[in-house]
Amino acid sequence: PDLLPTCNGEITTMSFLQDVVDILLQYVVKSFDRSTKVIDFHYPNELLQEYNWELADQPQTLEEILLNCRTTLKYAIKTGHPRYFNQLSTGLDMVGLAADWLTSAANTNMFTYEIAPVFVLLEYVTLRKMREMVGWPGGCGDGIFSPGGAISNMYAMLIARFKMFPEVKEKGMAAIPRLVAFTSEHSHFSVKKGAAALGIGTDSVVLIRCDERGKMIPSDLERRIVEAKQKGFVPFLVSATAGTTVYGAFDPLIAIADICKKYKIWMHVDGAWGGGLLMSRKHKWKLNGIERANSVTWNPHKMMGVPLQCSALLVREEGLMQSCNQMHASYLFQQDKHYDLSYDTGDKALQCGRHVDVFKLWLMWRAKGTTGFEAQIDKCLELAEYLYNKIKNREGYEMVFDGKPQHTNVCFWYLPPSLRGMEDSEERTSRLMKVAPVIKARMMEYGTTMVSYQPLGDKVNFFRMVISNPAATHQDIDFLIDEIERLGQDL
């Protein structure tokens, strides 16, 4: 109650916020200190019992509020720590953090130029620049920042459906034929999730076979499209993946574009994870053909290290998002305003309230330049190659697929000494299945590092090491390998 807007609340407010900033700065410095833990792990019931988290009728003192802030950060996972490898989004960028603070203080909504003038213009400039990097002439087209790659992929599906059957907007799914979408068996689950949400149904998403490296097989795609047409279904979208979640594979976009052109199907590229490689002259060849896509998902909050969340959907045809989504709400999008209404972008979004996500990316881009992002990305890919070279012939390691990884995903099994001489058998498989989860649990209890694991198809649990944090070094990779061996030696 003593803080602004209370009368004479300035001094209390300044000192409270100064204390909060001190807590945050200590946390930031700790995040990069390798002697600190990545995680102070407690089981959910322990954490619930150790502190009082309940909401009460009576206010607490500001001292208690600051204590709440400290406690929350004490148990937060240090996602900026150089040894946190658990997710596709890692690292903590200082300029991005500053931008996030500014965005929260400005606390505005992205729907109109009227209330978010600078942010709306920056979204316009940044999306155009991203479309230019995709390879669309002059950065033409449209786009939007959305709450994560899953929603960006859903937008693509929504717009592709509208392009083929505009009447679906008013009449709904009952008015149109049965639609079918195609994506690889290694693609992100959000493609099916979007089909479920849009009333297309998960059964209408056909999974295309992948080769042993996780890339979609174009001949199988064509076969399944022909099959769907023979059954009287209408193929309306192919979602190719540029950087799959587990293997980091890049689908052959040129071959897929040829097929989409031949059968007149919307081509979407889910580059949520791999889109960042467009910033690198050395690696962008992996996305050759992306310029032929109708839409692209690209998440700067992954490979480019922008704070969460920051995901862009880019669309080649201008005006399509607007006609697909607009509802002409007269209390928001008045047509008789005194400025250029094309900057009122809110009606092309599915959301009404929309967080400002662009400023973090824009400010980081200003601070680094394209070459800074390029150096950061090249470094992460070099670290992945270093890890691959280190373990490919090392005793006790087995690669999940042959050859140098295309992205920073390095997938491998660790074989404890007890499994190394064993013949391939059901017993060996069931024991190997348990190795990664036990090592991961021990890692979390010690708090030293975090790396992800999963099964895939007929392959039992393996480690998926991903690198997107420019703070990581060769020593951190060495540390991870030593740690896996230390924690798994006795299994």
C-alpha positions in Angstrom: 0.0 0.0 0.0 3.0 2.4 0.4 4.0 2.2 -3.2 3.0 4.4 -6.1 0.3 5.5 -6.9 0.0 6.3 -3.2 0.6 10.0 -2.3 4.3 10.5 -1.6 5.0 6.9 -2.6 8.0 7.8 -4.7 10.7 7.2 -2.2 9.3 3.8 -1.1 8.7 2.8 -4.7 12.3 3.7 -5.7 13.9 1.8 -2.9 11.6 -1.3 -3.3 12.4 -1.5 -7.1 16.1 -0.9 -6.4 16.0 -3.9 -4.0 14.2 -6.0 -6.7 16.8 -5.0 -9.3 19.6 -6.0 -6.8 18.0 -9.4 -6.4 17.7 -9.8 -10.2 21.3 -8.6 -10.8 22.7 -11.1 -8.2 20.7 -13.8 -10.0 22.0 -12.8 -13.4 25.6 -12.8 -12.2 25.1 -16.2 -10.5 23.6 -17.6 -13.8 27.0 -17.4 -15.5 29.0 -18.6 -12.5 29.9 -22.2 -13.2 30.5 -23.0 -9.5 26.7 -22.4 -8.9 24.1 -25.1 -9.4 21.9 -25.1 -12.5 19.1 -26.4 -10.3 18.3 -26.7 -6.6 16.0 -29.6 -7.0 13.1 -30.4 -4.6 10.2 -32.7 -5.1 6.9 -30.9 -5.6 5.4 -31.9 -2.2 8.7 -30.8 -0.4 8.5 -27.3 -2.0 4.8 -27.0 -1.2 5.4 -27.8 2.5 8.6 -25.9 3.0 7.1 -22.5 2.3 3.7 -20.9 2.6 2.6 -20.1 -1.0 -1.1 -19.6 -0.1 -3.0 -16.4 -0.9 -4.3 -14.5 2.1 -6.9 -11.8 2.8 -4.4 -9.5 4.5 -1.5 -7.9 2.7 2.1 -8.8 3.4 4.9 -6.4 4.1 7.3 -5.3 1.3 10.1 -7.2 3.2 8.1 -10.4 2.8 7.4 -9.6 -0.9 11.2 -9.2 -1.5 11.7 -12.5 0.3 9.1 -14.1 -2.0 11.2 -12.9 -5.0 14.4 -14.4 -3.6 12.7 -17.7 -2.8 11.3 -17.9 -6.3 14.6 -17.4 -7.9 16.4 -19.7 -5.5 14.4 -22.7 -6.9 14.2 -21.3 -10.5 16.1 -23.3 -13.1 19.1 -21.2 -14.3 18.3 -21.4 -18.0 21.1 -19.0 -18.8 23.7 -21.2 -17.0 26.4 -22.4 -19.5 25.7 -26.0 -18.4 21.9 -25.9 -19.0 21.3 -27.9 -22.2 17.8 -29.2 -21.5 15.7 -27.2 -24.0 15.9 -25.7 -27.4 15.8 -22.2 -25.8 18.7 -21.5 -23.4 21.0 -18.7 -22.5 20.3 -15.2 -21.1 21.0 -12.2 -23.3 21.6 -9.0 -21.4 20.2 -6.7 -24.1 17.2 -9.0 -24.5 16.7 -8.8 -20.8 16.8 -5.0 -20.8 14.3 -5.0 -23.6 12.0 -7.2 -21.7 12.1 -4.9 -18.7 11.3 -2.0 -20.9 8.4 -3.8 -22.5 6.9 -4.7 -19.1 7.2 -1.1 -17.9 5.6 0.3 -21.1 2.8 -2.4 -20.6 0.9 -1.9 -23.8 -1.0 -4.0 -26.3 0.1 -4.7 -29.8 -3.3 -4.3 -31.5 -3.2 -0.7 -32.8 -0.7 2.0 -33.8 -2.8 4.3 -31.6 -1.5 2.7 -28.4 1.7 1.0 -29.5 3.2 3.3 -32.1 6.9 2.4 -31.9 6.3 -1.3 -31.2 4.0 -1.7 -34.2 6.5 0.0 -36.5 9.3 -2.2 -35.1 7.2 -5.3 -35.8 6.7 -4.1 -39.3 10.4 -3.5 -39.9 11.6 -6.7 -38.2 9.2 -9.0 -40.0 10.1 -7.5 -43.3 13.8 -8.1 -42.6 13.1 -11.7 -41.6 11.1 -12.2 -44.8 14.0 -10.8 -46.8 16.3 -13.4 -45.1 13.8 -16.1 -46.1 14.4 -15.0 -49.6 11.1 -13.3 -50.6 11.8 -10.4 -53.0 12.1 -7.2 -51.1 10.8 -8.8 -48.0 7.3 -8.7 -49.4 4.5 -10.5 -47.6 3.0 -10.5 -44.2 3.5 -11.9 -40.7 3.0 -11.7 -37.0 4.7 -12.5 -33.7 2.7 -15.1 -31.9 2.9 -16.9 -28.6 5.3 -19.7 -29.6 5.9 -22.0 -32.6 2.9 -24.2 -31.9 0.6 -21.2 -32.5 2.6 -20.0 -35.5 2.1 -23.4 -37.0 -1.6 -23.3 -36.3 -1.8 -19.9 -38.0 -0.2 -21.4 -41.1 -2.8 -24.2 -41.1 -5.6 -21.7 -40.6 -4.4 -19.4 -43.5 -3.8 -22.3 -45.8 -7.3 -23.6 -45.3 -8.8 -20.1 -45.8 -6.8 -19.6 -49.0 -8.3 -22.8 -50.5 -11.8 -22.5 -49.0 -12.5 -18.9 -47.9 -16.1 -19.9 -47.1 -14.9 -21.9 -44.1 -14.6 -18.6 -42.2 -18.4 -18.1 -42.2 -19.8 -21.6 -42.8 -17.4 -23.8 -40.8 -16.0 -27.2 -41.6 -19.3 -28.7 -42.5 -19.3 -26.6 -45.7 -16.1 -27.9 -47.2 -14.7 -31.3 -48.2 -12.5 -33.5 -45.9 -9.0 -31.8 -45.7 -5.7 -33.6 -45.3 -2.4 -32.2 -44.1 1.0 -33.9 -44.5 4.1 -33.7 -42.2 7.0 -35.9 -41.4 6.9 -38.6 -38.6 9.6 -36.5 -36.8 7.8 -33.2 -37.0 6.6 -31.3 -34.0 3.4 -32.4 -32.2 2.0 -28.9 -32.8 0.9 -29.8 -36.3 -1.5 -32.4 -35.0 -2.5 -30.1 -32.1 -3.4 -27.4 -34.6 -5.5 -29.8 -36.7 -7.3 -30.8 -33.5 -8.0 -27.2 -32.5 -9.1 -26.1 -36.0 -11.6 -28.9 -36.3 -9.7 -30.7 -39.0 -8.9 -33.6 -36.7 -5.6 -35.4 -36.0 -6.7 -38.3 -38.2 -6.4 -35.9 -41.1 -2.7 -35.3 -40.5 -0.7 -37.9 -42.5 2.7 -38.7 -41.2 5.3 -39.1 -43.9 8.2 -41.6 -43.5 11.7 -40.3 -42.7 15.1 -41.6 -43.6 17.6 -42.8 -40.9 18.8 -39.2 -40.4 15.2 -38.0 -39.7 14.5 -36.2 -43.1 11.2 -36.5 -44.8 11.3 -38.8 -47.9 9.8 -36.9 -50.8 8.7 -40.0 -52.8 6.6 -41.1 -49.8 5.1 -37.7 -49.6 4.0 -37.8 -53.2 2.6 -41.3 -52.8 0.5 -40.3 -49.8 -0.8 -37.2 -51.5 -2.0 -39.3 -54.5 -3.5 -41.8 -52.2 -5.5 -39.1 -50.3 -6.8 -37.7 -53.6 -7.9 -41.1 -54.8 -10.0 -41.4 -51.5 -11.7 -38.1 -52.4 -9.9 -36.1 -49.7 -8.4 -32.6 -50.4 -4.7 -32.2 -49.6 -4.3 -28.6 -48.4 -1.0 -28.3 -46.5 2.4 -29.8 -46.3 4.4 -28.8 -43.2 8.1 -29.4 -43.8 10.5 -29.2 -40.8 13.7 -27.2 -40.9 15.4 -28.5 -37.7 13.4 -31.4 -36.2 13.0 -31.3 -32.4 15.0 -34.5 -31.6 17.5 -35.1 -34.5 17.8 -31.5 -35.7 17.1 -32.8 -39.3 16.3 -30.5 -42.2 13.7 -31.8 -44.6 14.6 -31.6 -48.4 12.8 -28.3 -49.1 13.4 -28.1 -52.8 12.0 -31.5 -53.5 9.0 -30.8 -51.2 8.4 -27.4 -53.0 8.3 -29.2 -56.4 5.7 -31.6 -55.1 3.6 -28.8 -53.5 3.7 -26.9 -56.8 2.7 -30.0 -58.8 -0.4 -30.7 -56.7 -1.1 -27.0 -55.8 -0.7 -27.5 -52.0 0.3 -24.8 -49.5 3.9 -25.3 -48.4 4.6 -24.4 -44.8 8.1 -24.6 -43.3 8.3 -25.1 -39.6 11.7 -23.5 -39.0 11.0 -22.8 -35.3 14.3 -24.5 -34.3 16.3 -24.3 -37.5 15.2 -20.9 -38.9 18.0 -19.1 -37.0 20.5 -20.7 -39.5 19.3 -18.2 -42.1 21.5 -15.7 -40.2 24.6 -17.8 -41.0 26.4 -17.7 -44.3 28.1 -20.9 -43.5 25.0 -22.9 -42.6 22.0 -21.4 -44.4 22.3 -23.8 -47.3 20.5 -26.3 -45.1 17.3 -24.3 -45.7 17.7 -24.1 -49.5 14.2 -24.0 -51.0 12.6 -22.1 -48.1 12.0 -19.1 -50.4 9.5 -21.2 -52.2 7.4 -21.8 -49.1 4.0 -20.0 -48.7 4.6 -19.6 -44.9 7.4 -20.0 -42.4 7.6 -20.4 -38.7 10.8 -19.0 -37.1 11.4 -18.8 -33.4 14.1 -16.3 -32.4 13.7 -17.5 -28.8 15.4 -20.7 -29.7 18.7 -20.6 -31.7 19.0 -16.8 -31.6 18.7 -16.7 -27.8 16.0 -14.0 -27.6 14.2 -14.2 -24.2 10.9 -16.1 -24.3 8.7 -15.7 -26.0 9.5 -14.6 -29.5 8.0 -16.6 -32.4 7.3 -15.3 -35.9 5.0 -16.6 -38.6 5.9 -15.2 -42.0 3.5 -15.4 -44.9 4.4 -14.8 -48.6 1.1 -13.4 -49.7 0.1 -10.0 -48.4 -3.4 -9.4 -47.2 -4.3 -13.0 -46.6 -3.9 -13.0 -42.8 -6.1 -9.9 -42.6 -9.0 -11.4 -44.7 -8.7 -14.7 -42.9 -8.9 -13.3 -39.4 -10.4 -9.8 -39.4 -13.7 -9.2 -37.5 -13.9 -5.4 -37.9 -14.5 -4.6 -34.2 -15.7 -1.0 -34.3 -14.5 -0.1 -30.8 -10.9 -0.9 -31.7 -10.4 -0.7 -35.4 -12.4 2.5 -36.2 -12.1 3.3 -39.9 -12.1 7.1 -39.5 -8.9 7.5 -37.5 -6.5 10.3 -38.5 -3.5 8.0 -39.5 -2.7 5.2 -41.9 -4.9 2.3 -40.8 -2.6 -0.3 -42.3 -0.6 0.0 -39.1 -3.5 -1.3 -37.0 -2.4 -4.9 -37.2 -4.5 -6.3 -34.5 -7.3 -7.6 -36.7 -5.1 -10.1 -38.5 -4.2 -11.8 -35.2 -6.2 -14.5 -33.5 -5.6 -12.8 -30.2 -7.1 -9.6 -29.1 -4.6 -8.9 -26.3 -1.1 -9.4 -27.7 2.1 -9.1 -25.8 5.0 -7.0 -27.2 7.4 -9.7 -28.3 9.3 -7.8 -31.1 11.2 -5.3 -29.0 13.6 -7.9 -27.5 14.6 -9.2 -31.0 14.8 -5.8 -32.5 17.0 -4.4 -29.7 19.3 -7.5 -29.7 19.6 -7.2 -33.5 20.6 -3.5 -33.2 23.2 -4.5 -30.5 24.7 -7.4 -32.4 24.0 -6.8 -36.0 23.3 -9.7 -38.3 27.0 -10.6 -38.0 26.8 -10.9 -34.2 23.9 -13.4 -34.5 25.9 -15.2 -37.2 28.9 -15.6 -34.9 26.8 -16.8 -32.0 25.0 -19.4 -34.1 28.3 -20.6 -35.8 29.8 -21.0 -32.4 26.9 -23.2 -31.1 27.2 -25.4 -34.2 30.9 -25.7 -33.8 30.4 -26.8 -30.2 27.9 -29.5 -31.3 30.6 -30.7 -33.8 33.2 -30.7 -31.0 30.9 -32.9 -28.9 30.1 -35.3 -31.8 33.8 -35.7 -32.6 34.6 -36.3 -28.9 32.1 -39.1 -28.4 31.7 -40.8 -31.8 34.6 -43.2 -31.2 34.7 -42.9 -27.4 34.3 -46.1 -25.4 30.8 -46.4 -23.8 29.1 -44.2 -26.4 26.9 -45.1 -29.3 25.5 -42.5 -31.8 21.7 -42.7 -32.5 22.3 -42.0 -36.2 25.5 -42.0 -38.3 27.3 -38.9 -39.5 27.8 -35.3 -38.4 24.7 -33.7 -37.0 23.2 -30.9 -39.2 22.1 -28.8 -36.3 23.2 -28.6 -32.7 21.3 -31.8 -31.7 23.7 -34.6 -30.8 21.8 -37.8 -30.0 23.6 -40.7 -28.3 23.4 -43.5 -25.8 25.8 -43.8 -22.9 26.6 -47.5 -22.1 27.7 -48.1 -18.6 30.6 -50.6 -18.3 28.2 -53.4 -17.3 26.5 -53.2 -20.7 29.5 -52.8 -22.9 30.2 -56.5 -23.6 26.6 -57.6 -23.8 25.1 -59.2 -26.9 22.1 -57.4 -28.4 19.1 -58.9 -26.5 15.9 -57.9 -24.8 17.6 -57.7 -21.5 20.3 -55.3 -22.8 17.5 -53.2 -24.4 15.5 -53.0 -21.2 18.5 -52.2 -19.1 19.7 -49.5 -21.6 16.2 -48.0 -21.5 16.7 -47.2 -17.8 20.2 -45.6 -18.0 19.4 -42.1 -19.3 16.5 -41.5 -16.8 18.7 -42.5 -13.8 21.6 -40.3 -14.9 19.2 -37.4 -15.5 17.6 -37.8 -12.1 21.1 -37.8 -10.5 22.1 -34.8 -12.5 19.1 -32.9 -11.2 19.7 -34.0 -7.6 23.3 -32.8 -7.8 22.2 -29.8 -9.7 25.3 -29.7 -11.9 23.9 -29.8 -15.4 20.7 -30.7 -17.3 20.4 -32.5 -20.6 17.3 -34.0 -22.2 16.5 -37.6 -23.0 13.7 -39.4 -24.9 12.8 -42.6 -26.8 12.0 -42.4 -30.5 10.2 -45.0 -32.6 11.9 -48.3 -31.8 14.9 -46.6 -30.1 15.0 -46.7 -26.3 15.9 -43.7 -24.2 18.9 -41.7 -25.5 20.4 -38.4 -24.6 19.5 -35.4 -26.9 22.2 -32.8 -26.3 21.3 -29.4 -27.8 23.3 -26.2 -27.8 21.8 -22.8 -28.2 23.6 -20.9 -25.4 26.5 -18.8 -26.7 27.9 -18.8 -23.1 28.8 -22.5 -23.4 32.4 -23.5 -24.1 34.4 -26.6 -24.9 35.0 -27.0 -21.2 31.3 -27.2 -20.6 31.0 -30.0 -23.1 33.9 -31.8 -21.5 32.2 -31.3 -18.1 28.9 -32.8 -19.4 30.7 -36.0 -20.7 32.6 -36.4 -17.4 29.4 -35.9 -15.5 27.5 -38.5 -17.5 30.3 -41.0 -16.9 30.6 -40.1 -13.2 26.9 -40.5 -12.6 26.4 -43.6 -14.8 29.6 -45.6 -14.0 27.8 -48.0 -11.5 24.6 -48.7 -13.5 
